[in-house]
Amino acid sequence: MKTKFWILAFIVFSNVSFGQKVLNKEYTFLDKELKVAIIPLTNGMTTFNDSISNDIFKSTVSLKFLEVEKTRTELNDESTDILKRIASEKYKKRDLKNYPNLNTLISTSDLKNLKENLQNADLLLFPIEFNIKQSAGMTFGNAIFRFYDLNTGDFIHQYETSFNVNTTENGSKQMVTALLLLEEKEYLIKQKGK
């Protein structure tokens, strides 16, 4: 019990988090269970990343999160190229307020092929940027997540967040990774609940 208190106190008092959100207020989720594909992180901690993603993104009544390891192994070269094109588009906040559809970045057939390769998922959670660095006794993390509808190509939201903890001890990179993913999940669940 005492250990849990100190861990919680450490997290509360030793981190700083900042987030920028752009939400498509015109988007409405379908009233059914939706399959969500999460694009796997690629920062050198593959096994941990896949495991923590699956632990954090547990399915709910209305969202079924697909296994990240399966997505990683089934992702083909064509889909990887499509995802690179999507990630390469750096939007300014004012551009995001126009809710850019995937069809402005990729063709309709590319969208169809991507959806099929992602186990026919309805929604795509894509960490466009995900960086963890250590410097001066601290571990810094920043991420940009975009969330899209794979049936229509609609932009649903972008969530940009950064986090740091006052340590570079073993596990600090994993801690920051988990905290960044938890922030995105909390935002997503709140949005879906509306």
N, C-alpha and C positions, 0 to 999 in steps of 0.2 A: 504494500500500500504506500509506504513512504517513498519507494523508488518511483512508482507511477506519479506521485505528486511532483517529485523533482524533475522528472522527464517533462511533465506538462508545464511546469514553471519555466523550464529551460526553453521550451518551444515558444511560450507566450512572451517571455521577456528578452529573448535573444534573436528574434527574427524581425525582419521588416518585409512587408508585402505590399506591392502596388499592383493594381489591375485597371486595365482599360477595356471597356465593353462596348461593342457595337451589335445591337440586336435588331433583326428584321421584324419590326412590329406588325408587318402585314402577313407574316408567315403564320399558318395555323397547322399544328400537328394533326395527323389523322387520328381518329378515335379508335385505334386498334393497336395491338402489339407491333412495335416497329423494331426491325433488326438493325443494329448499329455496328458498323465495321470501324475499328480503331486502327489507324495506320501505326505500325510498330515504330518505336524509337530506335535510332541508329547511332548511339553515342558510346559504343564500346562496352556497355554493360547489358548485353543482349538478354541473358538468362534472367537477371534481376528485373530488367525493364518489362519483359513479357509477364513475369510472375506478379510484379506489383501492379501492372495494368489490369490483369485479370482479377486481382484481389480488390482493387479499388472500384473498378467498373463491374460491379455485380448486377445481374439483370434485375429489373423491377417489374411491376405488373404490366407497365406499358412499354418498356424498353428492354430488348434482349441484346446484350452485348456479346458479340462473337469472340471466340477465343483468339487472342493476339498471336499465339504461336502458330495456329493454323493459318491465319492471315499471312503471317511472315513466310511460311513455307509454300503457300499457294500463289503468292503474288508473282505474276509472270513479268517478263521484260517489257512487254507492251504496256501493261498497267503501271509499271515503275516509271516509264517514260512519260505517261500521261500525268502521273502524280508530280513528277519533276516540273512539268509545264505549269501545273496549278500552283505549286509552291514558289515558282520563280516570279509570280505576279505579286509585286509589293504594292499594296494599296495604301493610299493616304486615307485618313479617317473620313474625309469628305467624300472620297470615292466609295467607301464602304456604305455610306448612308444612302447610296443609290441601289444597294443590295445587288451586287454583281452576280449574275447567274453563271454557273459553270459553262453554259453554252457560249459565253463570250470568250472563254479560254480554250475550250476543246469542242470538237464536233459532236453531233448527236450520236454518231456511231462509237466515238471514243467513250462517251458517257455510258452507253449501253454495254460496251466491252468491260469497262471498269466495274460497273455494277455486277455483271456476271462473274468476273474474277474475284470479287469480294463477297462471294457466297450469296449473291442476290440481295445484299443488304439494302435497306431502305434509306439509311442515313450514314453519313461519313464524318467521323471525327478525325481531323487531320492536324497533327502537331506540325505546323508549317516551319516553325523554328523551335529548337529545344537545346539550350546550352547550359552546361554546368562547368564552373571554373573555380579554382581555389587560389587565393592570394591574400597575403598579409594576415594569416590566421583566420580567414573567413572563407566560407563556401557560398558562391553566388550562383543563382539560377535564373534563367528567364525563358519564357515560352510564349509562343503565339499559337493558339488553337483556332482552327476554322471548322465550322460545322455546316454541312451541306445536305440537302435532300437529293438522293441519287435517282429518285423517280422523275423529278422535275428539273433538277439542276439548281434549285433555289438555294441562295445563301441564307442561312438561318442565323448564325452569329459568328463573331470573332471575339475571342477573349485573349487579351495580352496581359501577362502577369510576370512579376519578378519577385524573387524571394532570396533572402540570405540568412545564414546562421553564423554565429560567432565561433566557429570551430572548423578545423580541417582534419579532425580525428577520423579514424576508420568509421565508415558508414555515413559520413556527412554528405557525400554525393548522393547516396541512396535516399537519405532523409530529405534532401532538397527535391530530388526527383519525385518522391511520394507527395510532398507538400504541393508541388506544382500540379500534379495530376488530381489531387484532392480538391484544389481550388476550382479546376475546370469541371470536375464532376458535380460539385455543389452548385455551380452556376447552371450547368445543364439541367440538373434535376429541378431546380427552382423554375427554370424556364419552361420545362415540359409540364410542370405542375400547374402552370397558369392556364 
